[in-house]
Amino acid sequence: MTDRPRNPTIIDVAGRAGVSKSVVSRVVSGRGSVGEETRQRVLRAAQELGYVVNASARAMVAHRTYTVGAFVRDAATPFYGHLLTAMQERAAFHGYRVVTATGSGRFEEDDEYRALETLAMLRVEALIVCSGLLPSERILPFAERLPTVVAGRPETHPSITSVYCDEDEGGVALADHLVGLGHREVAVVTVPTSHSVTLGPRTAAMARRLRERGAHVLEIPGSHRETAGAWATEVLRHPGITAVMAPSDRHALALLEQLRLRGAAVPEQLSVTGYDGIGDLTTSLIGLTHWRQPIDLIGGGAVDALVQLLDGEQPPDHHRALPGALVVGRTTAPPAA
């Protein structure tokens, strides 16, 4: 009978990183001064060894639950699913458990608010909110009671910490890419901010930047009541349109399918762009041109900020906007002559 493998300890991490046990303790807890190069070496050693803080032992000593509540709008979608995974992994590193409530993507605002109420009643020490629907004023009552971080969407309220990808930057970069290819007649599937505080700002930035660059913009309403089939039909009603900008990769894929069913060739007849760059939709088989969000950094950064709040510290960036990256695929090309 073989012995079960021993879980790595703080001493193992110290040995791998070439530092003292106290230095590892300061890095893991986030308390005390440690140089950035040393901190990165310790984090790398911990990751290589698979070390995580023993949450149960720490909770017994501190009389705390070390449990974080996370509301995720729809874990079945690539964006929210990957964001949740990144948060759970980072929380485990810090020695916290994550209790999750998730909607189906069809939750109304009141449903999401009640889900947060349920999480708050489960003796969680803090909350992470991942939703493009719930407005700041519905999150604020929880932020006044518990350390709260909003992850994955722009947030400006001074009482709510947030970590997200810069939506304006992404929308502008995609618009500049199309104009640079020569497109001057572009359709943008726009989403009202009242429906989504992520899709709304990014599609508004797309349309605004196109107009700034001298392009003509056809705005197609993209609330949840419209379908990709209706968008494709509307685009093809305007033969001068040479490119379509979708609110997300998921929407772009649905649009690509509907254009194909209608005999419209991509990118020969119409260029198509997406947004997010997460999961299976980034495959080269599709070759979608999109804006890639740093989802692991968003999820990990949200948890890091929450741990700092729990330790009585203020994160250095109260509203942290992380840069994304333009990924040029096979769904965009110069317009046909």
C-alpha positions as CSV (number, residue, x, y, z in Angstrom):
1,M,0.0,0.0,0.0
2,T,1.5,3.4,-1.0
3,D,1.5,6.4,1.2
4,R,-0.7,9.3,0.1
5,P,1.3,12.2,-1.2
6,R,2.1,14.9,1.4
7,N,0.5,18.3,0.8
8,P,3.3,21.0,0.4
9,T,3.8,23.3,3.3
10,I,5.0,26.8,3.8
11,I,8.5,25.4,4.5
12,D,8.5,23.7,1.2
13,V,7.6,26.9,-0.6
14,A,10.4,28.8,1.3
15,G,12.9,26.1,0.3
16,R,11.9,26.3,-3.4
17,A,11.9,30.1,-3.4
18,G,15.2,30.4,-1.4
19,V,13.6,32.6,1.3
20,S,12.7,32.3,4.9
21,K,9.4,31.0,6.2
22,S,8.4,34.4,7.5
23,V,8.8,35.9,4.0
24,V,6.5,33.3,2.5
25,S,4.0,34.1,5.3
26,R,4.1,37.8,4.5
27,V,3.5,37.2,0.8
28,V,0.6,34.7,1.4
29,S,-1.1,37.0,3.9
30,G,-0.4,40.2,2.0
31,R,0.9,41.8,5.2
32,G,4.3,43.3,5.6
33,S,6.9,44.6,3.2
34,V,8.3,42.2,0.5
35,G,10.1,43.3,-2.7
36,E,8.2,42.6,-5.9
37,E,10.9,40.3,-7.3
38,T,10.9,38.3,-4.1
39,R,7.1,38.2,-4.0
40,Q,6.9,36.9,-7.6
41,R,9.5,34.2,-6.8
42,V,7.4,33.0,-3.8
43,L,4.2,33.0,-5.8
44,R,5.9,31.1,-8.6
45,A,7.2,28.5,-6.1
46,A,3.8,28.1,-4.5
47,Q,2.2,27.5,-7.8
48,E,4.8,25.0,-8.9
49,L,4.3,23.0,-5.7
50,G,0.6,23.3,-5.7
51,Y,0.6,25.0,-2.3
52,V,-2.6,26.6,-0.9
53,V,-3.2,28.0,2.5
54,N,-4.9,25.7,5.0
55,A,-8.2,27.5,5.4
56,S,-9.7,25.2,8.0
57,A,-6.9,25.5,10.4
58,R,-6.6,29.3,10.0
59,A,-10.4,29.7,10.5
60,M,-10.3,27.8,13.8
61,V,-7.6,30.0,15.1
62,A,-9.0,33.3,13.9
63,H,-12.7,32.5,14.6
64,R,-13.5,33.4,11.0
65,T,-15.3,31.6,8.2
66,Y,-12.8,32.6,5.5
67,T,-15.7,32.2,3.0
68,V,-16.4,34.6,0.2
69,G,-19.7,34.8,-1.6
70,A,-19.6,35.2,-5.4
71,F,-22.6,36.0,-7.6
72,V,-22.1,35.1,-11.3
73,R,-24.8,36.1,-13.8
74,D,-24.5,33.0,-15.9
75,A,-21.8,30.4,-15.3
76,A,-22.8,28.6,-18.5
77,T,-21.4,31.3,-20.7
78,P,-17.6,31.3,-21.4
79,F,-17.0,34.8,-19.9
80,Y,-18.6,34.1,-16.5
81,G,-17.5,30.5,-16.4
82,H,-13.9,31.3,-16.9
83,L,-14.1,34.3,-14.5
84,L,-15.6,32.1,-11.8
85,T,-12.8,29.5,-12.3
86,A,-10.1,32.2,-12.0
87,M,-11.6,33.6,-8.8
88,Q,-11.9,30.2,-7.2
89,E,-8.3,29.3,-8.0
90,R,-7.0,32.6,-6.6
91,A,-9.3,32.4,-3.5
92,A,-7.9,28.9,-2.8
93,F,-4.4,30.3,-2.9
94,H,-5.3,32.9,-0.3
95,G,-7.0,30.2,1.8
96,Y,-10.6,31.3,1.2
97,R,-13.6,29.2,0.1
98,V,-16.0,30.5,-2.5
99,V,-19.7,30.0,-2.1
100,T,-21.4,30.7,-5.5
101,A,-24.8,31.7,-6.6
102,T,-25.4,31.9,-10.3
103,G,-28.3,32.8,-12.6
104,S,-29.2,31.3,-15.9
105,G,-28.6,34.5,-17.8
106,R,-32.4,35.1,-17.7
107,F,-32.5,36.5,-14.1
108,E,-34.1,39.9,-13.8
109,E,-32.6,42.6,-11.6
110,D,-34.7,41.7,-8.6
111,D,-33.7,38.0,-8.9
112,E,-30.0,39.0,-8.8
113,Y,-30.6,41.2,-5.8
114,R,-32.3,38.3,-3.9
115,A,-29.3,36.1,-4.8
116,L,-27.0,38.5,-3.2
117,E,-29.2,38.6,-0.1
118,T,-29.0,34.8,0.1
119,L,-25.2,34.9,-0.1
120,A,-25.0,37.6,2.6
121,M,-27.1,35.3,4.9
122,L,-24.6,32.5,4.6
123,R,-22.0,34.0,6.9
124,V,-19.7,35.0,4.0
125,E,-17.1,37.6,4.9
126,A,-17.2,39.4,1.6
127,L,-18.9,39.5,-1.8
128,I,-17.8,39.4,-5.4
129,V,-20.4,40.5,-7.9
130,C,-20.1,39.4,-11.5
131,S,-23.0,40.8,-13.5
132,G,-23.5,43.2,-16.3
133,L,-27.2,43.8,-15.2
134,L,-27.3,44.8,-11.5
135,P,-26.8,48.5,-11.2
136,S,-24.5,50.1,-8.6
137,E,-27.3,51.3,-6.4
138,R,-28.5,47.7,-5.9
139,I,-25.0,46.6,-5.0
140,L,-24.3,49.5,-2.6
141,P,-26.4,48.2,0.3
142,F,-24.2,45.1,0.4
143,A,-20.9,47.1,0.0
144,E,-21.9,49.1,3.1
145,R,-22.1,45.9,5.2
146,L,-19.4,43.7,3.6
147,P,-16.2,44.2,1.7
148,T,-17.5,44.0,-1.9
149,V,-15.7,43.9,-5.3
150,V,-17.3,44.0,-8.7
151,A,-15.4,41.9,-11.2
152,G,-15.6,42.0,-15.0
153,R,-17.4,45.3,-15.6
154,P,-16.7,49.0,-15.4
155,E,-17.7,50.5,-12.0
156,T,-17.2,54.1,-10.9
157,H,-19.1,54.3,-7.6
158,P,-16.6,55.4,-4.9
159,S,-17.8,52.9,-2.3
160,I,-17.4,49.9,-4.6
161,T,-14.0,48.4,-5.6
162,S,-13.8,47.0,-9.1
163,V,-11.5,45.1,-11.5
164,Y,-12.4,45.0,-15.2
165,C,-11.2,45.3,-18.8
166,D,-11.4,48.8,-20.3
167,E,-14.5,48.6,-22.5
168,D,-13.8,51.9,-24.3
169,E,-10.3,50.7,-25.2
170,G,-11.6,47.5,-26.8
171,G,-14.4,49.1,-28.7
172,V,-12.1,51.8,-30.0
173,A,-9.4,49.3,-31.1
174,L,-11.8,47.2,-33.0
175,A,-13.3,50.2,-34.8
176,D,-9.8,51.4,-35.7
177,H,-9.0,48.0,-37.1
178,L,-12.0,48.1,-39.4
179,V,-11.4,51.7,-40.5
180,G,-7.7,50.8,-41.1
181,L,-8.8,48.0,-43.4
182,G,-10.9,50.5,-45.4
183,H,-14.4,50.0,-44.1
184,R,-16.6,53.1,-44.3
185,E,-20.1,51.6,-44.0
186,V,-20.3,49.6,-40.7
187,A,-23.2,48.1,-38.8
188,V,-22.9,47.9,-35.0
189,V,-25.2,45.7,-32.9
190,T,-25.6,48.1,-30.0
191,V,-26.9,47.1,-26.5
192,P,-28.4,49.7,-24.1
193,T,-26.5,50.2,-20.9
194,S,-29.7,49.5,-19.0
195,H,-29.5,46.0,-20.3
196,S,-25.8,45.5,-19.8
197,V,-23.1,47.7,-18.2
198,T,-20.5,45.8,-20.2
199,L,-22.0,45.4,-23.6
200,G,-23.5,48.8,-23.5
201,P,-20.3,50.9,-23.1
202,R,-18.3,48.7,-25.5
203,T,-20.8,48.9,-28.4
204,A,-21.3,52.7,-27.8
205,A,-17.5,53.1,-28.0
206,M,-17.5,51.2,-31.3
207,A,-20.1,53.4,-32.9
208,R,-18.6,56.6,-31.5
209,R,-15.1,55.8,-32.7
210,L,-16.3,54.8,-36.2
211,R,-18.1,58.2,-36.5
212,E,-15.0,60.0,-35.3
213,R,-13.0,58.2,-38.0
214,G,-15.5,59.4,-40.7
215,A,-17.4,56.1,-41.2
216,H,-21.1,55.8,-41.6
217,V,-22.7,53.7,-38.8
218,L,-25.9,51.7,-38.9
219,E,-26.9,50.9,-35.3
220,I,-28.9,47.7,-34.9
221,P,-30.7,47.3,-31.5
222,G,-29.2,44.3,-29.7
223,S,-31.3,43.8,-26.6
224,H,-32.2,40.3,-25.5
225,R,-35.5,40.4,-27.5
226,E,-33.6,40.5,-30.8
227,T,-32.0,37.5,-32.5
228,A,-29.0,37.1,-34.7
229,G,-31.3,36.2,-37.5
230,A,-33.0,39.6,-37.3
231,W,-29.5,41.3,-37.2
232,A,-28.4,39.5,-40.3
233,T,-31.6,40.4,-42.2
234,E,-31.2,44.0,-41.3
235,V,-27.6,44.2,-42.4
236,L,-28.3,42.6,-45.7
237,R,-31.1,45.1,-46.3
238,H,-28.3,47.7,-46.6
239,P,-26.0,46.5,-49.5
240,G,-23.4,49.3,-48.8
241,I,-22.5,47.8,-45.4
242,T,-19.2,46.0,-45.5
243,A,-18.6,45.1,-41.8
244,V,-20.6,44.1,-38.7
245,M,-19.5,44.6,-35.1
246,A,-21.1,42.2,-32.5
247,P,-21.2,42.8,-28.8
248,S,-19.4,39.6,-27.9
249,D,-17.8,36.5,-29.4
250,R,-21.0,34.5,-28.6
251,H,-23.1,37.0,-30.5
252,A,-20.6,37.1,-33.4
253,L,-20.7,33.3,-33.8
254,A,-24.5,33.4,-33.9
255,L,-24.3,36.2,-36.5
256,L,-21.8,34.3,-38.6
257,E,-24.2,31.3,-38.7
258,Q,-27.1,33.5,-39.8
259,L,-25.1,35.2,-42.5
260,R,-24.0,31.8,-43.8
261,L,-27.6,30.6,-44.0
262,R,-28.4,33.7,-46.0
263,G,-25.5,33.1,-48.4
264,A,-23.4,36.1,-47.3
265,A,-19.7,35.3,-47.4
266,V,-17.4,36.3,-44.5
267,P,-15.0,38.1,-44.9
268,E,-15.4,38.5,-48.7
269,Q,-18.8,40.2,-48.5
270,L,-18.9,41.2,-44.8
271,S,-16.3,41.4,-42.1
272,V,-17.4,40.4,-38.6
273,T,-15.8,41.2,-35.2
274,G,-16.5,39.9,-31.7
275,Y,-15.4,40.7,-28.2
276,D,-14.1,38.7,-25.2
277,G,-11.6,36.2,-26.5
278,I,-12.4,33.4,-24.0
279,G,-12.7,29.7,-24.3
280,D,-13.5,27.6,-27.3
281,L,-14.7,30.5,-29.4
282,T,-11.0,31.6,-29.8
283,T,-10.2,28.5,-31.9
284,S,-8.4,29.1,-35.2
285,L,-11.1,27.0,-36.9
286,I,-13.4,30.0,-36.5
287,G,-10.6,32.6,-36.7
288,L,-12.7,35.3,-35.2
289,T,-11.3,38.8,-35.0
290,H,-12.0,40.1,-31.5
291,W,-10.9,42.0,-28.4
292,R,-9.4,39.6,-25.9
293,Q,-10.1,40.3,-22.2
294,P,-7.5,39.2,-19.6
295,I,-10.0,37.1,-17.8
296,D,-7.5,35.3,-15.5
297,L,-6.1,38.7,-14.4
298,I,-9.6,40.1,-13.8
299,G,-10.7,37.2,-11.6
300,G,-7.4,36.9,-9.7
301,G,-7.2,40.7,-9.3
302,A,-10.7,40.9,-7.9
303,V,-9.9,38.3,-5.2
304,D,-6.6,40.0,-4.4
305,A,-8.5,43.3,-3.9
306,L,-11.1,41.6,-1.8
307,V,-8.4,40.0,0.5
308,Q,-6.8,43.4,0.9
309,L,-10.2,44.9,2.0
310,L,-10.7,42.0,4.4
311,D,-7.2,42.7,5.9
312,G,-8.3,46.4,6.5
313,E,-6.2,47.7,3.6
314,Q,-7.3,49.8,0.6
315,P,-6.3,48.3,-2.8
316,P,-3.9,50.6,-4.6
317,D,-6.3,50.9,-7.6
318,H,-9.8,51.3,-6.3
319,H,-11.2,51.0,-9.8
320,R,-8.6,48.9,-11.8
321,A,-9.0,48.9,-15.6
322,L,-6.9,46.2,-17.2
323,P,-5.8,46.4,-20.8
324,G,-6.9,43.8,-23.3
325,A,-5.5,42.9,-26.7
326,L,-6.7,43.0,-30.3
327,V,-6.6,39.6,-32.0
328,V,-6.9,39.7,-35.8
329,G,-8.4,36.6,-37.3
330,R,-9.9,35.5,-40.6
331,T,-13.3,37.1,-40.2
332,T,-12.1,40.6,-41.2
333,A,-10.5,41.8,-44.4
334,P,-10.5,44.9,-46.6
335,P,-13.9,45.5,-48.2
336,A,-14.4,44.2,-51.7
337,A,-13.6,46.7,-54.5
